[in-house]
Amino acid sequence: MFLKTLSVKNFRNYEELTLTMDRNVNIFLGPNAQGKTNLLEAIYVLALTKSHRTFQDKELIGWHKDTAQITGEIDKKYGTCTLDLSFTVKGKKAKINSLEQKKLSLFVGGLNVVMFAPEDLEIVKGSPGVRRRFLDMEIGQVYPSYLYDLSQYQKTLQQRNNLLKSSSPHAVNIAMLEVWDEQLAQYGVKIMKKRQNFINKLQEWAKQIHSGITNGAEVLRVEYTPSFSFAEDAQEAVLLEQFMVKLTKIRDQELRRGATLLGPHRDDMRFYINDKEVHTYGSQGQQRTTALSLKLAEIELIHEEVGEYPLLLLDDVLSELDEFRQTQLIRTFQNKVQTFITTTSLESVHLDRLNDSSVFYVQSGNVTSGS
């Protein structure tokens, strides 16, 4: 798939802008704090309806403005479609070919992207919450129904926690708690199965790519670590029963602490190189290579599942990679993945290794094209 045109209005520091994109490589060049990352963010938000930089949609709306809009014309193997996403302080509206979508989950998947930024190293060495967000964003755009299950799970989790906190442990309405238990388990099981399936596929691609980058010297393993262990081939009904039994066993503990202690909101994933955990024992170079392998694996996994390559967004990341890793990255997307790169200097980009690219100069929210 390719992004033919991108239009933004009152988005971040852009009042109004329309760009026609190169089908191969697009480089946004300019000093820091001029709006380069905002352009990549606009593409990311158009794909996932959420930003990778903030949880507050109102931050996407230009200063002293009431609404923001992102529109993209997407060229896919089955034809062209127009995606339109608008934001107000009250919420957002999503349209496909001018038809408003009742659920955002029906909009997500119209455009697939993989974002790679320096902060993605946190996926490897950061907190479990960072890794869960990574899983949710990536699984959601491949399997949009996952977003619905996740939304319902989060609502149930909030209601259940409210009940646990509402009164003393001995005064909690157990009948109501059991109702929330059942809903939590129903949606939780769906999420866990999808996460396990996604990580298994990601592991296969990441292992192969990592071996190539390290010339076979390192074997990368990606593991799903749910809040309680279960057999990978377990049927949903069996897993649901396990979930309910586990909740019953820890009920007294949850009542004392006033919080839900079991479920996908406590999941994590771990990375191992030659059977040693990368988070604890990996060098910075190994952590960077692991993050790179994950992102390159995402590209192939999305292509395998969707049938088309996603867009690749590289936010000031090439300067962070040594020459060897940069070469591996360029080889992966060259001539097959539409790529968007932000950089403060072309010296950090091996232009001699790019067959075709278009350069856009960014200055104070103004964009001009060059050669």
N, C-alpha and C positions, 0 to 999 in steps of 0.2 A: 504494500500500500504506500501511497505517496500523498503528502500534503501539497496541494497545488497552490492554494492561496491561504494566507492567514490575515484576518482583519481583527483589530481590537479597538475598542472605544472606551475611554475613561478607565482603562485598566492600568493600575499602578501609575507610572509616570508618563503613560501614553494617552494623549487626548483622543487621537484618531489616527489609525495607521493601517495600510493594506500592503502586504508584501506578496510578490510572486516568487515561489521557491524553486530552487534547483532540484532536480530529481535525484541528484547524487549527494553532494556535500555542500552545506551552507555554513559559512563562517561569519560569526558576529564579532567584529573587531572593535575595540575601543578601551579607554581607561576604565578603571573601576567606578562603580556607582553611577553609571550612565544609562543603564537599562538593558544590558545584554541578557542577564539572567532572567529578567522579567519576560523576555520573549520566549525563552525556553519554558518558563513557568506557565505562560499562556497556552502553549501547546500541551503541556502536561495536564493542566486543568481541563482543557477541552476533551482530553481522553478520559480522565478519571473523575471529573467534577470536583476534585479536591486538589489543594496545593501540597507540594512536598515541603514547603517552607513555613506554613502557618496553618493553625487549626481554625483561624478566624476568617471567614469569607469576607467580612467587611474590610479587611486590610487590602483586599484585591481591588477595591473601588477607589478611583482617583480622588485626590484631596478635594473636599467641598463638592463632591458629586453624589448623586443619589443612586446611580445604577452604573454597572459596567457590563460590557458585552464582548464575547469572543466568538468569532465565526471562522470556520475552516471548510474549504472545499477539498474533499478527500477522493482520490482516485484509487479505486479498488479493482480487483480482478473481475468483479461482477458489475462494474459500472461506477459512476460518480455519485457521491452523496454530499449534502451540505449539513454540517453540524453547527448548531447555534446554542450558546449557553449565556444566559444573562443573570446578573446578580443584583439584588437590592439588599437593604439591611434586614428585610423580612424573609429572604430566602432566594431560591434560584429556580429558573425555568430552563428546560432543555427541549430543543426541537431537532428533529431529523427531517430534512427536506420540508421545512416549515410546519411540520406536524408536531404539536406539543406532546411530550411523553409523560404519562401519568406517574411513572416511577423513574427515578434516576438510574435504577438498575437496568432499565430498558434502553437507556442512552449509552451507558458504559459498554465498551466493546466495539463501538462504531469506529474508533481510532485506537490503535495499540501503540504504546510507547515503552521504551526502556530508558530510564534516566540514570546517568552515571556522573556523580559529583564527588568532590573530595570527602564530604561528610559521610559517604557511603561506607567508608572504612569502619564507621560505627556499627554497621550490620555485623561485622566480625568481632569487634572488641567492645561494643557498647552494651547497653542494658537489654534485658529480654523484651522490654516494651518496644525498642527500636526494631528488633527482629520480627515481633508480631505485626507491627505496622507494615514492614516490608512484605510479609506474607499476605496480609490482607489486601494491600494495594495491587500486588502482582496476581494473586489468585482471582481477585475481583474482575480484572479486565479480561481474563481468559474464560472465566466461568461467572458471568454476571449474576446468576442465581445465588452465588455465594454471598453477595452483598446483602441480599434480602435476609438470608439466614443469619448473617452477622448482625444486621440491624435489629432483628427480632430478639436475638440472644442478648444484645446489649440492653435493650429495653427491659427484658425479663430480669437480667442481672441487677439493674438499678432498682426495680420494684422489690426484688428479693432482699437486696441489701437494706433498702428502706425499712422493710418489715423487721429484719434482724436488729436494726438499730432503734426501732421505734419504742421499745420498752425493755424492761429487765428480762434476762434469759428465761425466767419462770413464767412470764406473762405473755410470751409470744403465742400468737394463734397458730397452733401446729397444723390445723386443717388447711389454713391458707398457705402456710409454708410448703405443705406437700403439693399444693396446686402449682406453686412457683417451681418446686423441684422438678415436676414432670415437664413443664415447659422449658426450663433450663436445660434439662437432659435431652429433650427432643431436638432443639436447635443446636445444642453443644455437640451432639453426636454427628450431625451433618457437617459442621465446621471441622471437626477433628478428622473425619474421613477424607474431606477435600484437602485438608492440609497434608495429611499423610500421602495421598496420591500425588499432590503437587511436588512435595519434597523428594519423593522417590524419583520422579522424572527429572527434577532439577539436579539431583545427585548424579544421575547417569551422564547428563551433558557436562556438568561441572567437572566430574572426574576425568572425562576424556579431554576437555579443554585444558585443564590444569596440567595434565601429563604432557600435553604438547608444549605449553609455555615453559615447563621445567625440564624439557627434553627427557621425560620419563623418570627423573630423579625423585619426584614427589607424587604420592597418591593422596588425593583429596577425598574425604568422606564427609557427607552432610547428613546429619541425623535429626530426626524429629524427636523432641523430648516433651511429650504431653504431660499434663498435670497428674495423670495416672496412666500406667502402662496398659496396653491392650494389644491383642494379636492383630497384625496387619490385615489378615483375611477375615477378621470377625465381621459378621453381618450386623447391620444397624440395630436389629432387634436385640441381639446379644449384647452389643455395646451399650444400648440404652439401659438394659437391666443392670449391667455393671455400674454404670453411672449412678443409677438410683441407689444401689446398694452402698456405693462409696459415700454418697451424700448422707445416707442414714447413719453410717458408722462415725462420721465426723460432725454429726448434728450438735452434740453438746459443745464441742470446740467452737463451732461457728456461732452458737448462741452466746458463748462467753465473749467472743471477740467482736460480734456484731458485724460480720463480713462473710461473704462467700469465698471459701478457700479452695474450691475445686472447679475446674472447667477450663475452656480454651483461653480465658483471660489470664491464666497462669502458665500457659504453654511457653516453650522456648525451642530453639534449634541450636545445634552445636556443629562445629567444624573441626575436623581432624586431618592433620598431614602426617602421613606415615604413622598413624595411630596415636599421635600426640595432639592434645587439644590446642588449637591455634590461639584461642583467646588467652590462655594462660602461658603457653610455652612457645608460641610462634614468634619469630622475629618480625620487625616492622615490614620487612620485605615480603615475608610469607603472608602476613596479614593483607598487604596490598594485593599480592597475587591471588589470594583467595577471593577478595572482593571483586577483582577483575574477572576471575573465572566465573563467579556467580552471575555477573552482568552479561557476559558473553553467553553463558548457558541460558539465561532468560531469553535472549534473542532467538536461539535455536528452539527452545521449548515453545515459545509463542508461535513460531513458524510451523512447528509440528502440530500444534493444537488448532490453530486458526487457519492455516493454509497460506498465510502471507507473512512476510517479514514486518516487524514493527518499525516505527521510527526510533532512531537512536539519538538521545540528547546528551551531549557531553559538556557539562558545565565547568569550564576552567579546569578540566581534569588532565589534559595532555601534558601540561607543565609539571604535573605531579608524578608523572610516570617516567621512568628511565627509558632510554632509547629502545631497549629490547622489548619492554612491555608495550610501549607505544606502537612499535612495529607490529606486534601480535594483534593489537586492537585494530589497527588500520587494515590489516589483512582480513580480519573477520568481517568488517562492514563494507570493504571496497567493492563497488559495482553491484551490490545486492541490497544494501540497507540505506534508505535515505537518512542522512546524518546532519545534525545541527551542532555546531561547535561554538563555544564562547571562549575568547582569549584576549588578553591585553597586548599580545605581540605575536606576529606571525613566525617569529623565530622559534617559538615553542611548538610549532606545528610543522611536521615534515611534509611540506607541500610537494616536494619532489616525489613523494610516495603516493600522492593522491592524483588519480588520473584526471578527474574533473572536479572543480569546486567553484563556488561563487562567494565573493566576499561582500559583506554588508558592514558599513562603517556606522557605529553607534555613538552619538554624542548628545547628551542632555535630552533623551527621549526622541531624538530625530534620527532617522535611518536613511542612509544613502547607499546605493549599490556601486560596486567597483569591479575591477577585473581580478 
